[in-house]
């Protein structure tokens, strides 16, 4: 075999493989195995040709080197198997190409340069990711790609559409920076856009997006060219023959991904995306799960609405849901949530898939640890053994596919945003997030806790672990992430005093970066959990920033900040005067059009009492009409007695008559403050207000901010003394509670004989109330 024949044979084999691959049958017309099937079964068939190529490598000219490398890459890609001695062969080809490219007597054509870089990128760029091969230890792509840049740059005007697309695709795939080459390619590509086929267009924009190289003119030109051909040929729902019709599912997905990744959204892009939808809908049944996920992700990232596309994708995605990987799941639900597109059936199907995969993952972890210091295999429940062992059969493709931190955060954010609550799903994800918490960045932590708080799903173990975040990680949080995280902890009433301390100390120096919503949410969180011993520089700093931004604050935000400061009660009353004045000014300007929510009006009433009555300032800064409006809303709220309240009231009624205790009124109202009082009782002609506080009044076992404010203002401004009965003390008196309080805590008589029956429970509760009344000096 002569050296000049080597490249010919390699090229012929690659062509035969391509023909075989395009034929659906595994057999040739003559009944024998196709070339592709034979090479897959026996890769050593190429060994003689490989040997000849290695032997004559130094004699190959530039064209033979380019053709051989191109054929080798195609054969390796099609067979999905390494060619015999391929590492040695590629190493020799690379060495010979670099020598010829750097010599003065040899010269590669533009097509040869394009084919060479395409070949090496195809073979090595995706090796470890796609085929599990290992590259040669001597492979150095930088030298080869730099040599090709030097060869290609003077010949750019000779490049055709295929050369341009192959070149930029190769450099992007190999992750080899070439900014000057990419700049020079833009005008060359724009001149020949009409000659680009769909694959070339998709590969070109994909390459520029992958390397993040600015190319707005090129992207606009591509969008305009595709839209123009669609318009010229008449885009209709039944097909039109325009260039967009030649895009396959992968080209559609990659093109949308490219425009979305660089954020290129111009009027021309809008028209292009509208036209692309029609083509995508006609070919949607060809889309795989990854292509569906990328496409809807791209439209959502660009905020380009396409209800028809999203409806069609959701229906197909449900059918193909088992084929989605974790990243595809996360991107898909994120896209639907971002666009506010309802797809309840899709979200339900996704939730079931996630639960199943996490359960299998956990089962496999238990199974793997059995016998290694964990539980012996024979002691594991049969359902766990079955789930773990079935993984290799039913989910072999997903063994390593479990949600990473970004996928977890995006998924729970999406479910919370669309309001699709599934307790089992959120429980499963919280366990997984706990195991992967070290890999979460600040945004992922903030989005995750925000999601759990938004759907009001407690995750105490996860929240506790997050609250223990080391200071270096807290330093990476920006203002929005800090505000959202604090808001989530407060919304779910999760106690985390050390975390709140650390955040307040950290945030003091960056409060000037907080916007109005972040200021309001942050101080609200501290007030809600009643973290009253907060760093004074922190509360003063928030007040200062709020006053500086007061004109940009919404009225609800101003009231929120006022209420929070009132709860914490750690700021001089005169310091908040500008906030009161701003509310009063807006009321005067708006008059009948002044709008605040019922909750905000109630908070404003409490703040007004704090300023003018609790601290005895001269007069309120709010006009009388607004104060009356606030008082009326605050005092007109109706409360229904809870089961706990009815139980306590009934016990009060059953106390011995000689104690002189009687019920005056349930759901009473303090005339001065407007506060509702659960029960108003009389003891020997002296009135006592009783508040029966359920779980929503506490953060852990400490009263929350709203409860503390009510108790404080009733105590200082109310007409009667106040007694609080916390739910957790009352619950411990129940006979069904395993932690029932020993009756000896409340009197010196032992009632062990009645500990586990109803009569014993009644006696304990009576004794408890007597003890509380005695402690309050009423008996």
ABEGO torsion letter per residue (X at the ends): XBAAAAAAAAAAAAAAAAAAAABABABBAAGBBBAAAAAAABAAAAAAAAAAAAAAAAABBAAAAAAAAAAAAAAAAAAGBBBBGAAAAAAAAAAAAAAAAABAABBBBAAAAAAAAAAAAAAAAAAAAAAGBBBBAABBAAAAAAAAAAAAAAAAAABBAAAAAAAAAAAAAAGBBBAAAAAAAAAAAAAAAAABBAAAAAAAAAAAAAAGBBBAAAAAAAAAAAAAAAAAAGBBAAEAGBAAAABBAAAAAAAAAAAAAAGBBBAAAAAAAAAAAAAAAAAAAABBAAAAAAAAAAAAAAGBBBAAAAAAAAAAAAAAAAABBAAAAAAAAAAAAAAGBBBAAAAAAAAAAAAAAAAAAAAAAAAAABGAGBBBAAABBAAAAAAAAAAAAAAAAAAABBBBAAAAAAAAAAAAAAGBBBAAAAAAAAAAAAAAAAABBAAAAAAAAAAAAAAGBBBAAAAAAAAABBAAAAAABBAAAAAAAAAAAAAAGBBBAAAAAAAAAAAAAAAAABBAAAAAAAAAAAAAAGBAABBAAAAAAAAAAAAAAAAABBAAAAAAAAAAAAAAGABBAAAAAAAAAAAAAAAAAAEAABBBBAAAAAAAAAAAAAAAAAAGBABBABBAAAAAAAAAAAAABBBBBBAAAAAAAAAAAABBAAAGBBBABBGBBBAAAGBBBABBBBBGGBBBBBBBBBAAABBEABBBAAAAAAAAAAAAABABBBBBBBAAAAAAABAABAABBBAAAABABBAAAAAABAAAAAAAAAAAAAAAAAAAGAX
